Amino acid sequence: MKHSPVLLPSALAGSLAVALVAAMPAPAGAQSAKAELTIDVATHATPGMAGGGLVGRLASRSVAKPHYGMARHPAMAGRYLDVALYNPARPGVPAQQAIPKGLRLGRQLDLLPPERAGQANDVGGDAAASVAFADGGTYRVRYYWGCSTHARKGQPIEYSVTVRNGKPVQTGRAMKPRFTPDHIDPERGYVLWPNQGSRDNVSSRASLVGGHHVTGDRVPDAMRFELAAAQDFMPELEPGTRDNDDGGVTLHWEGVAGAQAYFAHATVSDGDTVVMWSSSEDGYAGHEMLDYLPASKVAQWIRKRTLMGAGARECQIPVEVFAAGGTPMLQMAAHGSERTLSGNGWNARVRNKSTAMLVLGADGAARDAAKPTAKEAAKGMLRGLLRR
């Protein structure tokens, strides 16, 4: 009997989304009478890949038009900017944000409501983001954590997922993503940039430093603020690797100006087995840790060693992570600052980060990922499974 394949990540992500949405806070503006502006700033690098460097950035402009949410999980190398305004006096009504000349996006950003119902506040649309599994198909997940030469006692955590009658069934000890609050739900009365009226790429020389002024119907007249260098686009994060004598790999990087903490996550797929690893020292931490994190959480997770501190410059990936074969994909984040500015009837929150992605060869060296293999497509499966 022939069965249709099941797109496993969507199904699994849906089950996680129910719990996460239930815990999601209401829009900040709904809790106060103030207009609330959130500016997310990201720099993304792909060292050693076709998407890195000037040629890669130019190519990315021709195939990927920006949309709101791309700053959260960038894919192609470059600079990203997401702007969201919630005005409790006039939810969902367009507004304008006058910007400094250095941003190279004209005189103002037009903030518009989502183009259509169901618009996601995530990247989505990744052609490699879905791996089809037929009914009865099973894949196994093994998770390692911590910076060490070899896996520590109690590792890995293992579980499996089997598709039965079109539904995923988990067995074993599945991992639970950490709760990272303060995300924007665009459909709750926000107006956004980028949007259907403007999908301009951000220049590699763009700067947010200078004066900003938000105007619109019943937007507070005094919604003016200055951004300093600490809130600007961060420098590129450029991790590299070197082989260890025991067969493992050491991840290393230069410090990124403005970084408060670092986090790394690797995924390796081989057949029906998926191996994951993170730099967290206190148990499971997944792709959600590459997202924007509240300053209070960053401080807490540095103390618990979930995140590496600002002074970290290397981390050993246990040899067992590479034992299954396959091609490891490594993602890393340098978490920057979070600043809130306030005025009469308004708040503006600005947060920045610098991220990077490496695809490693069997020898642990970064390689060109212009044409990913089918095995590498498993990164999309895990992205759908382990992040919002």
C-alpha positions in Angstrom: 0.0 0.0 0.0 1.4 3.4 -1.0 1.4 6.2 1.5 1.9 9.9 0.9 5.0 11.4 2.5 4.5 13.5 5.6 6.3 16.8 6.1 7.5 16.0 9.6 8.8 19.4 10.7 5.5 21.2 10.1 3.6 18.7 12.1 6.1 18.7 15.0 6.4 22.5 14.9 2.7 22.7 15.2 2.5 20.7 18.4 5.2 22.9 19.9 3.6 26.1 18.7 0.4 25.4 20.6 2.2 25.4 23.9 4.3 28.4 23.0 1.5 30.5 21.8 -0.4 29.8 25.0 2.5 31.2 26.9 3.1 34.1 24.6 2.6 37.5 26.3 0.1 40.0 24.8 1.5 42.9 22.8 3.4 45.3 25.1 1.1 48.1 24.0 -1.9 46.1 25.2 -0.5 46.2 28.7 -0.1 50.0 28.8 -1.3 53.2 27.2 2.1 53.8 25.6 3.1 53.4 21.9 5.7 50.6 21.7 8.4 50.4 19.1 10.7 47.5 18.7 13.8 47.6 16.4 15.7 44.4 15.8 19.1 44.7 14.3 21.1 41.8 12.9 24.4 41.1 11.1 24.8 37.7 9.6 27.9 36.0 8.1 28.6 32.8 6.3 32.4 32.4 6.4 33.8 30.0 3.9 30.6 29.7 2.0 29.4 31.0 -1.4 27.0 33.3 0.5 29.8 35.1 2.3 31.8 38.0 1.0 30.8 40.7 -1.5 29.8 38.4 -4.3 27.6 36.4 -2.0 25.9 39.5 -0.7 25.2 40.7 -4.2 23.8 37.3 -5.2 21.6 37.2 -2.1 20.0 40.5 -3.1 18.8 39.0 -6.4 17.1 35.9 -4.8 15.9 37.0 -1.3 13.8 40.0 -0.8 13.6 41.1 2.9 10.4 40.7 4.9 9.6 41.2 8.5 11.1 38.6 10.7 14.3 37.9 8.8 16.4 39.6 11.5 15.4 36.9 13.9 16.8 34.0 11.8 19.0 35.4 8.9 19.9 33.0 6.1 22.1 34.9 3.6 25.0 37.1 4.7 24.3 40.7 5.2 22.6 43.2 7.6 19.0 42.9 8.6 16.5 45.3 10.2 13.0 44.6 11.6 10.8 47.5 12.9 7.5 46.9 14.6 5.2 49.6 16.1 2.2 49.0 18.3 0.1 52.2 18.9 -2.7 51.4 21.3 -4.6 54.6 20.2 -4.7 53.4 16.6 -3.6 49.7 16.3 -2.7 48.6 12.8 -2.8 52.1 11.3 0.3 53.0 9.1 3.0 55.2 10.6 6.3 56.7 9.5 9.8 56.6 11.0 12.2 59.3 10.0 15.7 57.9 9.9 19.3 59.2 9.8 21.0 59.5 6.4 23.5 56.9 7.3 20.9 54.1 7.2 20.8 54.5 3.4 17.1 53.8 3.1 15.8 57.2 2.2 14.3 59.8 4.6 11.8 57.5 6.3 10.6 54.0 6.8 6.9 53.5 6.1 5.4 51.2 8.7 2.5 49.1 7.4 0.3 46.3 8.7 1.0 42.7 7.6 0.1 42.2 4.0 -2.2 39.2 4.6 -3.6 37.1 7.4 -1.2 34.4 8.5 2.0 36.3 7.7 4.7 34.7 9.8 7.2 36.6 11.9 9.8 34.2 11.0 12.0 33.4 7.9 10.1 30.5 6.5 10.1 29.6 2.8 13.4 27.8 3.0 13.5 25.3 0.2 15.6 23.0 2.3 13.3 23.4 5.4 11.2 20.3 4.9 12.3 16.7 4.7 9.5 14.2 3.7 9.1 11.0 5.7 6.7 8.3 4.6 4.2 6.7 7.0 6.1 4.3 9.2 9.4 6.2 8.7 11.5 6.7 11.9 14.3 9.0 12.6 16.4 9.2 15.7 17.8 12.3 17.5 20.9 12.3 19.7 21.8 15.5 21.7 25.1 16.4 23.2 26.1 19.6 25.1 29.0 21.4 26.6 32.5 22.4 25.4 34.7 19.3 26.0 36.9 16.8 24.2 34.6 13.9 24.7 30.9 13.6 25.6 30.3 13.8 29.4 28.5 11.3 31.6 24.8 11.0 30.8 25.2 12.0 27.2 23.7 11.8 24.7 20.0 12.3 25.3 18.1 10.2 22.7 14.6 10.0 21.4 12.9 9.0 18.1 10.0 10.1 16.0 7.9 7.7 13.9 5.2 8.8 11.5 2.0 6.8 12.0 -1.2 7.5 10.1 0.2 10.8 9.1 1.0 11.9 12.7 4.4 12.0 14.5 4.8 9.8 17.5 7.7 10.5 19.9 9.4 7.9 22.1 12.1 8.5 24.6 13.1 11.7 26.3 12.4 14.6 23.9 14.0 17.9 24.5 12.0 21.0 25.4 13.1 24.4 24.0 13.8 27.1 26.5 11.3 29.9 26.8 12.5 33.1 25.2 9.9 35.8 25.8 9.3 39.2 24.2 8.6 38.2 20.6 6.4 40.2 18.3 3.2 38.8 16.9 2.6 41.0 13.8 -1.1 40.2 13.6 -1.9 41.8 16.9 -2.2 45.3 15.7 1.4 46.0 14.8 2.7 48.0 11.7 6.0 46.8 10.3 9.0 47.3 8.2 10.0 45.6 5.8 6.6 45.2 4.3 4.8 44.9 0.9 5.6 48.5 0.1 9.3 48.3 0.8 11.5 45.3 0.6 14.8 47.1 0.3 18.0 45.4 1.3 20.0 47.0 4.1 23.4 48.2 2.9 26.6 46.6 4.3 27.6 50.2 5.2 24.3 51.2 6.8 24.2 52.7 10.3 21.3 53.4 12.7 23.3 56.0 14.6 21.5 59.4 14.8 18.1 60.8 15.2 14.8 58.9 14.7 11.3 60.3 14.8 8.1 58.2 14.6 4.9 60.0 13.4 1.4 58.9 12.5 -2.3 59.1 13.4 -2.4 59.6 17.3 1.3 58.6 17.6 2.7 60.7 20.5 4.3 63.9 19.1 7.4 63.5 21.2 8.3 60.1 19.8 11.9 61.2 19.0 15.1 59.4 20.1 18.8 59.1 19.3 20.6 55.8 18.7 24.3 55.5 19.6 26.9 53.1 18.3 26.0 50.5 21.0 22.6 50.0 19.3 24.0 49.9 15.7 24.7 46.9 13.5 27.4 44.8 15.1 30.6 43.6 13.3 30.5 40.2 11.6 31.0 37.1 13.7 33.6 35.0 11.9 34.0 31.6 13.6 36.6 29.1 12.4 37.6 25.5 13.3 40.7 23.5 13.8 41.0 19.7 14.1 42.0 18.2 17.4 44.3 15.2 17.7 41.4 13.0 19.0 39.2 13.6 16.0 37.1 16.3 17.5 37.0 20.0 16.5 37.7 23.2 18.3 35.5 26.1 17.4 37.3 29.5 17.7 36.5 33.1 16.9 37.6 36.7 17.4 35.7 38.8 19.8 32.8 40.9 18.4 32.6 44.5 19.6 29.5 44.9 21.7 28.9 41.2 22.3 27.6 40.3 25.8 27.5 36.5 25.3 28.1 33.7 22.7 26.2 30.5 21.8 26.9 27.8 19.3 24.8 24.9 17.9 25.7 22.1 15.5 23.5 19.6 13.6 24.8 16.5 11.8 22.5 14.2 9.8 23.3 10.8 8.5 20.5 8.6 7.1 17.8 8.4 9.7 20.0 9.7 12.5 20.3 13.3 13.5 22.9 14.4 16.0 22.8 17.8 17.7 25.2 19.6 20.0 25.3 23.0 21.7 27.8 24.9 23.7 25.5 25.1 26.7 27.0 23.6 29.9 23.7 23.1 31.8 21.7 20.8 29.5 19.5 21.2 26.5 19.5 24.5 24.6 18.4 24.6 21.0 17.9 27.0 18.1 15.8 29.3 20.3 19.1 30.5 21.8 20.2 32.0 18.5 17.2 34.3 18.6 17.0 37.7 20.4 17.2 37.1 24.1 16.0 39.5 26.9 18.9 41.2 28.7 17.8 39.7 32.0 17.9 36.2 30.5 21.3 36.7 29.0 22.7 37.7 32.4 20.9 34.7 34.0 22.1 32.2 31.4 25.7 33.4 31.5 25.7 32.7 35.2 24.3 29.2 34.6 26.7 28.7 31.7 24.0 28.2 29.2 25.6 31.0 27.3 29.3 31.6 27.0 30.5 34.9 28.4 31.8 37.9 26.5 35.4 36.8 27.0 34.9 33.3 25.4 37.0 32.7 22.3 36.8 29.0 21.7 34.8 25.9 22.5 35.6 22.2 21.8 33.0 20.1 20.1 33.1 16.5 21.4 34.4 13.9 19.0 31.2 11.9 19.4 29.3 14.5 17.5 31.2 13.7 14.3 31.2 9.9 14.8 28.0 9.3 12.9 29.4 10.8 9.7 27.5 13.3 7.6 28.2 17.0 7.1 27.9 19.2 10.3 26.1 22.5 10.0 27.1 25.0 12.8 25.3 28.1 13.8 26.5 30.7 16.2 25.3 33.9 17.8 27.0 36.9 19.5 24.3 38.5 21.6 24.6 42.3 21.8 22.8 44.9 23.9 19.2 45.6 24.6 18.2 49.3 25.2 14.9 50.8 26.0 14.3 54.5 25.5 11.2 56.2 26.9 9.3 59.4 26.4 5.9 60.9 27.1 3.5 58.2 26.0 6.0 55.9 24.2 8.8 53.4 24.6 11.4 52.2 22.0 13.3 49.0 22.5 16.4 48.3 20.3 18.3 45.0 20.4 21.1 43.7 18.2 23.1 40.6 17.6 25.6 39.1 15.1 25.2 35.6 13.8 27.1 33.2 11.6 26.6 29.8 9.9 29.3 27.3 8.9 29.0 24.0 7.0 31.9 21.8 7.9 33.5 19.1 5.9 34.4 15.7 7.3 37.7 17.2 8.4 36.0 19.9 10.4 36.9 22.6 8.0 34.3 25.1 6.7 33.3 24.3 3.1 31.3 25.9 0.3 27.6 25.3 0.9 26.2 26.7 -2.4 24.8 23.3 -3.3 23.7 21.6 0.0 23.3 17.9 -0.1 20.1 16.1 0.8 21.5 15.2 4.2 22.1 18.9 4.9 18.5 19.5 4.4 17.9 18.0 7.8 18.9 21.4 9.3 15.5 22.6 8.1 13.7 19.8 9.8 15.4 20.7 13.1 14.7 24.3 12.6 11.0 23.6 12.3 11.1 21.3 15.3 13.1 23.3 17.7 12.3 27.0 17.2 9.2 29.0 17.0 
